[in-house]
Amino acid sequence: MAVTGILGARIQNVGTETPGAYVAVGERFYLWYGVQNTGQLPLMIRGVYLCNGAQRPEDMSPYRVFAPEGVAAYVAVGETRTHTIPCTMCGQDFGNGRTCQPYLHIYCASAVGAILPDMGMWLEPVKLEVNALDMRYRPAVTALDVARTPNEDSAQVKLNVRCALAEGANAQDAGLLLTVRWRAREAGAFAPEDSVTVPAAQALTAAGAEITLADTFPASGGFVFRAVFTDGYDSGSRETILARAAVNFHLAGSGYGVAVGMYSSGTEEAPLFECAYPARFYAGIEGSTVKYSTDEVDTGNVWLNGKKIYSRMVQYNTGDGYNSVEHPFDFSNMATVWIDQSASFLIYSGDYISVPHGYVAGNGDRQFMAQPRPYNNTILVVSDGAGTAYIRLLYTKTAG
């Protein structure tokens, strides 16, 4: 008590600057504090310690983080000496957990050895607003394999996940959590309900954790999988892609379609033969490849803007001699319209001679031409004799 009356001090203005929410043992951070001398003699700061608990263990040496030296450690009577020091988090008694908030303990001694040789005092400890962590587990997902099962076009998926922790980490720690999420490739985010928890302890073995997910992955779609492994303080992740199921040749149910390199989209109402790649037919294609009809025909081709190209045959009678006649025609549902010159021609009456679209005789007497005029819903036909003009229109629709 006599020493307390002569020596007196207290800790003030304590704070920390850390690189994250937790500082693991062995990691660096900054600590600042002030020591106010409230006694009758000048003091020397002899040691700064971080220890889990206000009660000091008998041996404080493992918890020393800084030992001030020289004039900076001197605190005159009535003075407050402030320090900012870089520290390395020392090992702590974490009990049954992995974290703690250590206390700052400071030991001061008389700066006047002749009066009170080797006399000192521990200041009232202060709990720090810093979270000490026993170690960095450094959770990592080292492999994430996904495959359709039991067949390449199945909707079930088999997962194999392998993980790793830093040397010395507790592989049975209750805080370890391994989650696998998935989403369609075109989706922007992972939905909370599309996830599964995987046994972390099993994933840490050489074989990894293997699970099978139910029929939720259609063969026609691709999916993104992400595994996240965390210990509650740090986490690691890995992503992989489950591609749309590969297919070489597909026959649609009930004979509605045949597809090469893709799944058939044929239906009973619209059976199709489809190919996912550019096709070459070295021996040609048997059968009609162009259908001529006065009804609308889907040519199977598309225009520059991606719209389907349709065709339709129209025919008009032409009179004797030179004629230039506008014939009424309804263009109301057509967008881009042009003449298929290779399939448009004029056949003269009597001799049945035919001339192609755009024909002009050497002397200028014989000619044939047609021109669609959507602006006034007519087709102009120019001819030089009696006969029948056959005109094949190609067009895209205003809608679709």
LORO-92900 format. One record per residue (C-alpha): x, y, z negated; residue in three letters. Coordinates in nm, 3 decimals. Each point is the difference from the previous one (the first is absolute). Layout:
N
       u       v       w res
       X       Y       Z ALA
...
REM end
This chain:
400
       u       v       w res
   0.000   0.000   0.000 MET
   0.295   0.233  -0.073 ALA
   0.120  -0.056   0.355 VAL
  -0.348   0.073   0.134 THR
  -0.004   0.331  -0.182 GLY
   0.328   0.106   0.158 ILE
  -0.035  -0.171   0.337 LEU
  -0.322   0.049   0.192 GLY
  -0.108  -0.021   0.364 ALA
  -0.286  -0.101   0.227 ARG
  -0.049  -0.104   0.360 ILE
  -0.182   0.243   0.232 GLN
  -0.091   0.051   0.367 ASN
   0.026  -0.363   0.109 VAL
  -0.065  -0.096   0.363 GLY
   0.103  -0.237   0.279 THR
   0.033  -0.002   0.377 GLU
  -0.036  -0.345   0.153 THR
   0.004  -0.133   0.359 PRO
  -0.334  -0.176  -0.048 GLY
  -0.266  -0.103  -0.248 ALA
   0.237  -0.255  -0.159 TYR
   0.372  -0.002  -0.071 VAL
   0.146  -0.350  -0.001 ALA
   0.291  -0.101  -0.219 VAL
   0.318   0.113   0.173 GLY
  -0.171   0.276   0.203 GLU
   0.090   0.367  -0.030 ARG
  -0.220   0.289  -0.111 PHE
   0.037   0.344  -0.162 TYR
  -0.070   0.075  -0.366 LEU
  -0.012   0.342  -0.161 TRP
  -0.037   0.085  -0.366 TYR
   0.077   0.270  -0.253 GLY
   0.148  -0.030  -0.350 VAL
  -0.089   0.279  -0.243 GLN
   0.231   0.038  -0.302 ASN
  -0.224   0.076  -0.300 THR
   0.266  -0.073  -0.266 GLY
   0.274   0.196  -0.172 GLN
   0.301  -0.139   0.188 LEU
   0.087  -0.023   0.369 PRO
  -0.059  -0.339   0.161 LEU
   0.154  -0.222   0.265 MET
  -0.222  -0.223   0.217 ILE
   0.170  -0.338  -0.025 ARG
  -0.230  -0.229   0.196 GLY
  -0.317  -0.015   0.210 VAL
  -0.193  -0.328   0.012 TYR
  -0.313  -0.143   0.163 LEU
  -0.166  -0.274  -0.202 CYS
  -0.344  -0.161   0.015 ASN
  -0.150   0.102  -0.332 GLY
   0.032   0.269  -0.261 ALA
   0.173  -0.246  -0.233 GLN
   0.370  -0.032   0.076 ARG
   0.162  -0.344   0.016 PRO
   0.312  -0.047  -0.207 GLU
   0.224   0.007   0.306 ASP
  -0.083   0.296   0.223 MET
   0.303  -0.032   0.228 SER
  -0.186  -0.184   0.282 PRO
  -0.243   0.291   0.025 TYR
   0.248   0.285   0.035 ARG
  -0.050   0.188   0.326 VAL
   0.223   0.304  -0.060 PHE
   0.271   0.108  -0.244 ALA
   0.047   0.381   0.022 PRO
   0.352   0.129  -0.045 GLU
   0.164   0.341  -0.048 GLY
  -0.161   0.336  -0.057 VAL
  -0.325  -0.097   0.179 ALA
  -0.077  -0.235  -0.290 ALA
   0.051   0.273  -0.261 TYR
  -0.319   0.151  -0.147 VAL
   0.044   0.308  -0.221 ALA
  -0.227   0.073  -0.295 VAL
  -0.337   0.127   0.132 GLY
   0.094  -0.080   0.360 GLU
  -0.185  -0.226   0.245 THR
   0.232  -0.184   0.237 ARG
  -0.163  -0.135   0.319 THR
   0.145  -0.274   0.217 HIS
  -0.099  -0.148   0.338 THR
   0.178  -0.329   0.053 ILE
  -0.004  -0.278   0.261 PRO
  -0.086  -0.330  -0.167 CYS
   0.000  -0.366   0.087 THR
  -0.296  -0.185  -0.151 MET
   0.140  -0.243  -0.254 CYS
  -0.142  -0.340  -0.087 GLY
  -0.293   0.003  -0.240 GLN
  -0.191  -0.234  -0.225 ASP
  -0.307  -0.035   0.221 PHE
  -0.168  -0.255  -0.225 GLY
  -0.251  -0.207   0.202 ASN
  -0.038   0.261   0.274 GLY
   0.210   0.149   0.275 ARG
  -0.032   0.370  -0.082 THR
   0.031   0.238  -0.291 CYS
   0.024   0.371  -0.076 GLN
   0.329   0.035  -0.188 PRO
   0.070   0.250  -0.276 TYR
   0.277   0.257   0.013 LEU
   0.232  -0.039  -0.302 HIS
   0.277   0.253  -0.067 ILE
   0.275  -0.024  -0.263 TYR
   0.164   0.320  -0.127 CYS
   0.292   0.051  -0.240 ALA
   0.149   0.293  -0.188 SER
   0.227   0.213   0.213 ALA
   0.193   0.101  -0.314 VAL
   0.188  -0.313  -0.095 GLY
   0.179   0.159  -0.296 ALA
  -0.329   0.065  -0.177 ILE
  -0.193  -0.315   0.087 LEU
   0.239  -0.249   0.159 PRO
  -0.177  -0.279   0.200 ASP
  -0.346   0.113  -0.111 MET
  -0.279  -0.012   0.258 GLY
  -0.370  -0.047   0.058 MET
  -0.248  -0.154   0.245 TRP
  -0.256   0.248   0.132 LEU
  -0.370  -0.081   0.008 GLU
  -0.045  -0.204   0.324 PRO
  -0.223   0.117   0.285 VAL
  -0.191  -0.231   0.233 LYS
   0.086   0.065   0.365 LEU
  -0.253   0.037   0.281 GLU
   0.193  -0.248   0.211 VAL
  -0.079  -0.365   0.074 ASN
   0.291  -0.239  -0.029 ALA
  -0.022  -0.320   0.207 LEU
   0.190  -0.317  -0.085 ASP
   0.121  -0.055   0.361 MET
  -0.094   0.039   0.365 ARG
  -0.156  -0.324   0.121 TYR
   0.021   0.126   0.361 ARG
  -0.295  -0.209   0.126 PRO
   0.029  -0.079   0.371 ALA
  -0.203  -0.195   0.256 VAL
   0.266  -0.189   0.196 THR
  -0.232  -0.181   0.243 ALA
  -0.365   0.012   0.108 LEU
  -0.108  -0.261   0.254 ASP
  -0.355  -0.030   0.139 VAL
  -0.139  -0.250   0.249 ALA
  -0.339  -0.124   0.112 ARG
  -0.094  -0.344  -0.128 THR
  -0.065  -0.279   0.084 PRO
   0.014   0.112   0.366 ASN
   0.140   0.301   0.183 GLU
  -0.350   0.135   0.064 ASP
  -0.140  -0.071  -0.349 SER
  -0.155   0.272  -0.214 ALA
   0.173  -0.128  -0.315 GLN
   0.343   0.137  -0.093 VAL
   0.281  -0.160  -0.200 LYS
   0.226   0.237  -0.196 LEU
   0.349  -0.062  -0.135 ASN
   0.152   0.271  -0.220 VAL
   0.348  -0.001  -0.152 ARG
   0.120   0.256  -0.252 CYS
   0.310   0.086  -0.202 ALA
   0.097   0.182  -0.322 LEU
   0.327   0.145  -0.124 ALA
   0.236  -0.232  -0.184 GLU
  -0.098  -0.024  -0.365 GLY
  -0.366   0.092   0.057 ALA
  -0.265  -0.212  -0.171 ASN
  -0.177  -0.195   0.274 ALA
  -0.282  -0.084  -0.245 GLN
  -0.068   0.362  -0.095 ASP
  -0.374   0.063  -0.039 ALA
   0.029   0.330   0.186 GLY
   0.098  -0.160   0.331 LEU
  -0.275   0.030   0.262 LEU
   0.005  -0.111   0.364 LEU
  -0.285   0.113   0.226 THR
  -0.057  -0.060   0.372 VAL
  -0.231   0.235   0.191 ARG
  -0.116  -0.012   0.361 TRP
  -0.180   0.214   0.257 ARG
  -0.090  -0.013   0.368 ALA
   0.278   0.147   0.215 ARG
  -0.226   0.283   0.118 GLU
  -0.110   0.088  -0.356 ALA
   0.171   0.295  -0.166 GLY
   0.017  -0.121  -0.360 ALA
  -0.015  -0.310  -0.218 PHE
  -0.339  -0.056  -0.165 ALA
   0.018  -0.094  -0.372 PRO
  -0.219  -0.306   0.050 GLU
   0.228  -0.144   0.270 ASP
   0.271  -0.126  -0.234 SER
   0.112  -0.303  -0.198 VAL
   0.224  -0.046  -0.304 THR
   0.284  -0.246   0.052 VAL
   0.178  -0.184  -0.288 PRO
   0.317   0.205  -0.054 ALA
   0.193  -0.277  -0.176 ALA
  -0.057  -0.231   0.296 GLN
   0.106   0.269   0.248 ALA
   0.332   0.029  -0.185 LEU
   0.089  -0.362   0.081 THR
   0.199  -0.100   0.308 ALA
  -0.313  -0.144   0.165 ALA
  -0.208   0.308  -0.073 GLY
  -0.374   0.020  -0.066 ALA
  -0.229  -0.145   0.264 GLU
  -0.375   0.060   0.020 ILE
  -0.271  -0.036   0.265 THR
  -0.256   0.274   0.061 LEU
  -0.356  -0.076   0.112 ALA
  -0.151   0.041   0.348 ASP
   0.020   0.381   0.015 THR
   0.251   0.055   0.282 PHE
  -0.167  -0.041   0.342 PRO
   0.226  -0.133   0.273 ALA
  -0.086   0.299   0.218 SER
   0.147   0.252  -0.245 GLY
   0.340   0.094  -0.139 GLY
   0.068   0.079  -0.368 PHE
   0.261   0.175  -0.216 VAL
   0.106  -0.163  -0.329 PHE
   0.185   0.179  -0.281 ARG
   0.144  -0.166  -0.312 ALA
   0.071   0.223  -0.302 VAL
   0.205  -0.133  -0.294 PHE
   0.018   0.212  -0.317 THR
   0.117  -0.031  -0.359 ASP
  -0.209   0.300  -0.106 GLY
   0.291   0.241   0.034 TYR
   0.145  -0.061   0.347 ASP
  -0.131  -0.178   0.306 SER
   0.108  -0.148   0.331 GLY
  -0.207  -0.076   0.308 SER
   0.012  -0.162   0.341 ARG
  -0.237   0.004   0.300 GLU
  -0.055  -0.240   0.286 THR
  -0.248  -0.036   0.287 ILE
  -0.229  -0.289   0.087 LEU
  -0.048   0.033   0.374 ALA
  -0.316  -0.079   0.186 ARG
  -0.010  -0.375   0.053 ALA
   0.199  -0.112   0.302 ALA
  -0.194  -0.188   0.265 VAL
   0.099  -0.155   0.333 ASN
  -0.335  -0.108   0.140 PHE
  -0.348   0.045  -0.145 HIS
  -0.337  -0.141   0.103 LEU
  -0.291   0.195  -0.142 ALA
  -0.279  -0.192  -0.165 GLY
  -0.275  -0.145   0.223 SER
   0.206   0.081   0.310 GLY
  -0.054   0.375  -0.001 TYR
   0.358   0.092   0.077 GLY
   0.357  -0.102   0.069 VAL
   0.296   0.207  -0.121 ALA
   0.374  -0.019   0.053 VAL
   0.230   0.153  -0.261 GLY
  -0.293   0.135  -0.201 MET
  -0.333  -0.098  -0.156 TYR
  -0.295   0.003   0.236 SER
  -0.256   0.276  -0.040 SER
  -0.247  -0.172   0.233 GLY
  -0.361  -0.035  -0.109 THR
  -0.305  -0.180   0.136 GLU
  -0.122   0.326   0.154 GLU
   0.341   0.092   0.142 ALA
   0.233  -0.299   0.056 PRO
   0.358   0.098   0.081 LEU
   0.331  -0.131   0.121 PHE
   0.267   0.215  -0.170 GLU
   0.376   0.024   0.003 CYS
   0.209   0.202  -0.243 ALA
   0.285   0.050   0.248 TYR
   0.048   0.117   0.359 PRO
  -0.084  -0.298   0.224 ALA
   0.167  -0.129   0.317 ARG
  -0.179  -0.255   0.221 PHE
   0.267  -0.134   0.237 TYR
  -0.244  -0.207   0.209 ALA
  -0.265   0.271   0.014 GLY
  -0.349   0.008  -0.150 ILE
  -0.276  -0.209   0.153 GLU
  -0.348   0.143   0.033 GLY
  -0.136   0.351   0.039 SER
   0.202   0.270  -0.170 THR
  -0.219   0.295   0.108 VAL
  -0.378  -0.001  -0.027 LYS
  -0.195   0.213   0.249 TYR
  -0.350   0.090  -0.111 SER
  -0.247   0.283   0.017 THR
  -0.034  -0.053  -0.376 ASP
   0.255   0.131  -0.245 GLU
   0.308  -0.226  -0.037 VAL
   0.268   0.013  -0.273 ASP
   0.325  -0.024   0.198 THR
   0.204  -0.104  -0.304 GLY
   0.234   0.295   0.056 ASN
   0.041   0.319  -0.204 VAL
   0.065   0.360   0.100 TRP
   0.280   0.226  -0.127 LEU
  -0.206   0.107  -0.300 ASN
  -0.067  -0.361  -0.101 GLY
  -0.360  -0.005   0.123 LYS
  -0.130  -0.300   0.192 LYS
  -0.026   0.027   0.380 ILE
  -0.328  -0.110   0.160 TYR
  -0.094  -0.050   0.367 SER
  -0.317   0.019   0.205 ARG
  -0.070  -0.044   0.371 MET
  -0.228   0.250   0.176 VAL
  -0.102  -0.002   0.366 GLN
  -0.152   0.259   0.232 TYR
  -0.121  -0.007   0.361 ASN
   0.167   0.249   0.234 THR
  -0.154   0.162   0.309 GLY
   0.113   0.035   0.361 ASP
   0.276   0.244   0.075 GLY
   0.183   0.210  -0.252 TYR
  -0.165   0.010  -0.345 ASN
   0.082   0.169  -0.330 SER
  -0.273  -0.092  -0.247 VAL
  -0.032   0.037  -0.380 GLU
  -0.182  -0.301  -0.146 HIS
  -0.156   0.027  -0.349 PRO
   0.177  -0.198  -0.273 PHE
  -0.026   0.000  -0.380 ASP
   0.340   0.073  -0.163 PHE
  -0.146   0.080  -0.344 SER
   0.178  -0.280  -0.190 ASN
   0.331   0.022   0.186 MET
   0.309   0.190  -0.114 ALA
   0.279  -0.045   0.258 THR
  -0.114  -0.121   0.346 VAL
   0.199  -0.087   0.313 TRP
  -0.022  -0.206   0.322 ILE
   0.166  -0.341   0.025 ASP
   0.130   0.057   0.353 GLN
   0.114  -0.361   0.041 SER
  -0.358  -0.124  -0.036 ALA
  -0.192   0.281   0.178 SER
  -0.072  -0.011   0.376 PHE
  -0.249   0.076   0.280 LEU
  -0.149  -0.267   0.232 ILE
  -0.146   0.135   0.326 TYR
  -0.331  -0.128   0.126 SER
   0.003  -0.203   0.316 GLY
   0.365  -0.094   0.037 ASP
   0.050  -0.048  -0.379 TYR
   0.343   0.155   0.014 ILE
   0.119   0.108  -0.344 SER
   0.227   0.291  -0.092 VAL
   0.157   0.059  -0.342 PRO
  -0.068   0.295  -0.224 HIS
   0.199   0.301   0.112 GLY
   0.015  -0.117   0.364 TYR
   0.051   0.267   0.267 VAL
   0.042  -0.094   0.370 ALA
   0.295   0.132   0.195 GLY
  -0.219   0.244   0.191 ASN
  -0.186   0.101  -0.313 GLY
  -0.331  -0.133   0.131 ASP
  -0.041  -0.298  -0.232 ARG
   0.021   0.043  -0.375 GLN
  -0.139  -0.123  -0.336 PHE
   0.033   0.147  -0.350 MET
  -0.201   0.003  -0.325 ALA
   0.030   0.240  -0.292 GLN
  -0.172  -0.025  -0.343 PRO
  -0.136   0.337  -0.120 ARG
  -0.102  -0.035  -0.366 PRO
  -0.057   0.374  -0.032 TYR
  -0.320  -0.024   0.210 ASN
  -0.071  -0.377  -0.029 ASN
   0.065  -0.085   0.365 THR
   0.240  -0.210   0.208 ILE
   0.114   0.165   0.322 LEU
   0.037  -0.242   0.294 VAL
   0.173   0.118   0.319 VAL
  -0.041  -0.233   0.302 SER
   0.003   0.008   0.380 ASP
  -0.260  -0.259   0.096 GLY
  -0.289  -0.218  -0.104 ALA
   0.084  -0.273  -0.246 GLY
   0.023  -0.086  -0.370 THR
   0.248   0.156  -0.243 ALA
   0.111  -0.228  -0.285 TYR
   0.158   0.195  -0.285 ILE
   0.156  -0.142  -0.316 ARG
  -0.005   0.247  -0.289 LEU
   0.242  -0.033  -0.291 LEU
  -0.079   0.193  -0.316 TYR
   0.025   0.033  -0.375 THR
  -0.297   0.067  -0.222 LYS
  -0.069   0.308  -0.207 THR
  -0.061  -0.227  -0.299 ALA
   0.235  -0.297  -0.042 GLY
REM end
